[in-house]
Amino acid sequence: MTGAPAYQQTLRNLNEALRQELAALDSGDVAALESSTASKLAAISALQLSPLVAPDDETEALIHEGAALCEQAALRVNLLLAGIERRLNVLAHAAGHAPAAAYGRDGRIAGGYRSIDLDCA
């Protein structure tokens, strides 16, 4: 199919944007995070507008790589949020305004500042 190379290139662009997003999360560079997010959203929009192609091994590999990168980004964001939540709890306790937070059976903090995980967009 003639659309397969273009579709694969869009997948490569998406994966590169995800790698840039991971690097920005690691470095704490907000400008780079905003830029990589814009690139990621543009690649996702391009994929949505692309005609479907017959999957081959390379396309499948690119899709799986993107899913793994997306999962890594979601995990890193959740780790960052957990650290921020702990700091907020320490500050709230010091100020005498702590929310009633307790760990539930699933190991999550119930009633804290954050009660859900972020999923990849």
ZADO-1210 file (C-alpha; in nm, 4 decimals, padded with zeros to 6 digits):
<atoms>
<atom x="00.0000" y="00.0000" z="00.0000" code="MET" pos="1"/>
<atom x="00.1226" y="00.3480" z="-00.0749" code="THR" pos="2"/>
<atom x="00.0108" y="00.4922" z="00.2612" code="GLY" pos="3"/>
<atom x="00.2200" y="00.2560" z="00.4738" code="ALA" pos="4"/>
<atom x="00.5497" y="00.4539" z="00.4583" code="PRO" pos="5"/>
<atom x="00.3730" y="00.7785" z="00.5490" code="ALA" pos="6"/>
<atom x="00.1836" y="00.6082" z="00.8316" code="TYR" pos="7"/>
<atom x="00.5060" y="00.4542" z="00.9625" code="GLN" pos="8"/>
<atom x="00.6815" y="00.7911" z="00.9478" code="GLN" pos="9"/>
<atom x="00.3997" y="00.9448" z="01.1496" code="THR" pos="10"/>
<atom x="00.4407" y="00.6646" z="01.4052" code="LEU" pos="11"/>
<atom x="00.8153" y="00.7369" z="01.4167" code="ARG" pos="12"/>
<atom x="00.7382" y="01.1063" z="01.4725" code="ASN" pos="13"/>
<atom x="00.5020" y="01.0145" z="01.7557" code="LEU" pos="14"/>
<atom x="00.7609" y="00.7868" z="01.9169" code="ASN" pos="15"/>
<atom x="01.0263" y="01.0584" z="01.8918" code="GLU" pos="16"/>
<atom x="00.7889" y="01.3082" z="02.0535" code="ALA" pos="17"/>
<atom x="00.7279" y="01.0572" z="02.3348" code="LEU" pos="18"/>
<atom x="01.1052" y="01.0171" z="02.3837" code="ARG" pos="19"/>
<atom x="01.1413" y="01.3955" z="02.3999" code="GLN" pos="20"/>
<atom x="00.8575" y="01.4078" z="02.6511" code="GLU" pos="21"/>
<atom x="01.0323" y="01.1481" z="02.8690" code="LEU" pos="22"/>
<atom x="01.3568" y="01.3452" z="02.8535" code="ALA" pos="23"/>
<atom x="01.1710" y="01.6648" z="02.9464" code="ALA" pos="24"/>
<atom x="01.0050" y="01.4891" z="03.2412" code="LEU" pos="25"/>
<atom x="01.3440" y="01.3612" z="03.3584" code="ASP" pos="26"/>
<atom x="01.5094" y="01.7031" z="03.3318" code="SER" pos="27"/>
<atom x="01.2126" y="01.9046" z="03.4594" code="GLY" pos="28"/>
<atom x="01.2314" y="02.1302" z="03.1515" code="ASP" pos="29"/>
<atom x="00.8823" y="02.2773" z="03.1229" code="VAL" pos="30"/>
<atom x="00.9445" y="02.4441" z="02.7857" code="ALA" pos="31"/>
<atom x="01.0685" y="02.1161" z="02.6370" code="ALA" pos="32"/>
<atom x="00.7689" y="01.9356" z="02.7890" code="LEU" pos="33"/>
<atom x="00.5273" y="02.1822" z="02.6278" code="GLU" pos="34"/>
<atom x="00.7053" y="02.1507" z="02.2935" code="SER" pos="35"/>
<atom x="00.7091" y="01.7711" z="02.3014" code="SER" pos="36"/>
<atom x="00.3434" y="01.7628" z="02.4028" code="THR" pos="37"/>
<atom x="00.2524" y="01.9802" z="02.1046" code="ALA" pos="38"/>
<atom x="00.4529" y="01.7484" z="01.8752" code="SER" pos="39"/>
<atom x="00.2880" y="01.4431" z="02.0284" code="LYS" pos="40"/>
<atom x="-00.0622" y="01.5855" z="01.9815" code="LEU" pos="41"/>
<atom x="00.0164" y="01.6819" z="01.6210" code="ALA" pos="42"/>
<atom x="00.1360" y="01.3281" z="01.5474" code="ALA" pos="43"/>
<atom x="-00.1736" y="01.1782" z="01.7112" code="ILE" pos="44"/>
<atom x="-00.3969" y="01.4059" z="01.5020" code="SER" pos="45"/>
<atom x="-00.2077" y="01.3069" z="01.1864" code="ALA" pos="46"/>
<atom x="-00.2577" y="00.9396" z="01.2712" code="LEU" pos="47"/>
<atom x="-00.6289" y="00.9946" z="01.3248" code="GLN" pos="48"/>
<atom x="-00.6564" y="01.1579" z="00.9820" code="LEU" pos="49"/>
<atom x="-00.4436" y="00.8959" z="00.8050" code="SER" pos="50"/>
<atom x="-00.6088" y="00.6173" z="00.6126" code="PRO" pos="51"/>
<atom x="-00.5707" y="00.2787" z="00.7750" code="LEU" pos="52"/>
<atom x="-00.2967" y="00.0625" z="00.6325" code="VAL" pos="53"/>
<atom x="-00.2507" y="-00.3111" z="00.6366" code="ALA" pos="54"/>
<atom x="-00.0346" y="-00.3843" z="00.9403" code="PRO" pos="55"/>
<atom x="00.3075" y="-00.5299" z="00.8757" code="ASP" pos="56"/>
<atom x="00.5893" y="-00.6212" z="01.1127" code="ASP" pos="57"/>
<atom x="00.7474" y="-00.2748" z="01.1100" code="GLU" pos="58"/>
<atom x="00.4175" y="-00.0982" z="01.1751" code="THR" pos="59"/>
<atom x="00.3371" y="-00.3372" z="01.4592" code="GLU" pos="60"/>
<atom x="00.6825" y="-00.2800" z="01.6118" code="ALA" pos="61"/>
<atom x="00.6380" y="00.0982" z="01.5939" code="LEU" pos="62"/>
<atom x="00.2954" y="00.0731" z="01.7573" code="ILE" pos="63"/>
<atom x="00.4286" y="-00.1452" z="02.0407" code="HIS" pos="64"/>
<atom x="00.7263" y="00.0876" z="02.0913" code="GLU" pos="65"/>
<atom x="00.4876" y="00.3838" z="02.1163" code="GLY" pos="66"/>
<atom x="00.2695" y="00.2023" z="02.3683" code="ALA" pos="67"/>
<atom x="00.5741" y="00.1204" z="02.5826" code="ALA" pos="68"/>
<atom x="00.6974" y="00.4818" z="02.5673" code="LEU" pos="69"/>
<atom x="00.3509" y="00.6056" z="02.6588" code="CYS" pos="70"/>
<atom x="00.3381" y="00.3707" z="02.9565" code="GLU" pos="71"/>
<atom x="00.6809" y="00.4915" z="03.0725" code="GLN" pos="72"/>
<atom x="00.5634" y="00.8535" z="03.0524" code="ALA" pos="73"/>
<atom x="00.2485" y="00.7748" z="03.2514" code="ALA" pos="74"/>
<atom x="00.4533" y="00.5973" z="03.5194" code="LEU" pos="75"/>
<atom x="00.6967" y="00.8884" z="03.5493" code="ARG" pos="76"/>
<atom x="00.4146" y="01.1402" z="03.5762" code="VAL" pos="77"/>
<atom x="00.2504" y="00.9305" z="03.8469" code="ASN" pos="78"/>
<atom x="00.5806" y="00.9116" z="04.0369" code="LEU" pos="79"/>
<atom x="00.6187" y="01.2891" z="04.0140" code="LEU" pos="80"/>
<atom x="00.2620" y="01.3371" z="04.1351" code="LEU" pos="81"/>
<atom x="00.3158" y="01.0984" z="04.4262" code="ALA" pos="82"/>
<atom x="00.6217" y="01.2993" z="04.5353" code="GLY" pos="83"/>
<atom x="00.4291" y="01.6239" z="04.5124" code="ILE" pos="84"/>
<atom x="00.1422" y="01.4723" z="04.7077" code="GLU" pos="85"/>
<atom x="00.3803" y="01.3654" z="04.9858" code="ARG" pos="86"/>
<atom x="00.5275" y="01.7162" z="05.0008" code="ARG" pos="87"/>
<atom x="00.1809" y="01.8729" z="05.0108" code="LEU" pos="88"/>
<atom x="00.0814" y="01.6404" z="05.2939" code="ASN" pos="89"/>
<atom x="00.3932" y="01.7368" z="05.4919" code="VAL" pos="90"/>
<atom x="00.3220" y="02.1065" z="05.4399" code="LEU" pos="91"/>
<atom x="-00.0459" y="02.0653" z="05.5240" code="ALA" pos="92"/>
<atom x="00.0376" y="01.8781" z="05.8453" code="HIS" pos="93"/>
<atom x="00.2882" y="02.1479" z="05.9422" code="ALA" pos="94"/>
<atom x="00.0232" y="02.4140" z="05.8876" code="ALA" pos="95"/>
<atom x="-00.2435" y="02.2131" z="06.0708" code="GLY" pos="96"/>
<atom x="-00.4639" y="02.1769" z="05.7610" code="HIS" pos="97"/>
<atom x="-00.4018" y="01.8208" z="05.6540" code="ALA" pos="98"/>
<atom x="-00.6785" y="01.6329" z="05.4763" code="PRO" pos="99"/>
<atom x="-00.7852" y="01.3058" z="05.6317" code="ALA" pos="100"/>
<atom x="-00.5812" y="01.0702" z="05.4161" code="ALA" pos="101"/>
<atom x="-00.5358" y="00.7013" z="05.4737" code="ALA" pos="102"/>
<atom x="-00.4033" y="00.4146" z="05.2690" code="TYR" pos="103"/>
<atom x="-00.6745" y="00.1900" z="05.1328" code="GLY" pos="104"/>
<atom x="-00.6639" y="-00.1843" z="05.0766" code="ARG" pos="105"/>
<atom x="-00.5246" y="-00.1272" z="04.7260" code="ASP" pos="106"/>
<atom x="-00.2274" y="00.0689" z="04.8638" code="GLY" pos="107"/>
<atom x="-00.3500" y="00.4045" z="04.7335" code="ARG" pos="108"/>
<atom x="-00.4044" y="00.7104" z="04.9432" code="ILE" pos="109"/>
<atom x="-00.7762" y="00.7698" z="04.9854" code="ALA" pos="110"/>
<atom x="-00.8925" y="01.1217" z="05.0580" code="GLY" pos="111"/>
<atom x="-00.5597" y="01.2806" z="04.9666" code="GLY" pos="112"/>
<atom x="-00.4801" y="01.5423" z="04.7079" code="TYR" pos="113"/>
<atom x="-00.4765" y="01.2886" z="04.4256" code="ARG" pos="114"/>
<atom x="-00.7006" y="00.9861" z="04.4006" code="SER" pos="115"/>
<atom x="-00.6595" y="00.8683" z="04.0390" code="ILE" pos="116"/>
<atom x="-00.3684" y="00.7798" z="03.8145" code="ASP" pos="117"/>
<atom x="-00.3072" y="00.9579" z="03.4875" code="LEU" pos="118"/>
<atom x="-00.3351" y="00.7505" z="03.1760" code="ASP" pos="119"/>
<atom x="-00.1494" y="00.8149" z="02.8554" code="CYS" pos="120"/>
<atom x="-00.3324" y="01.0444" z="02.6157" code="ALA" pos="121"/>
</atoms>
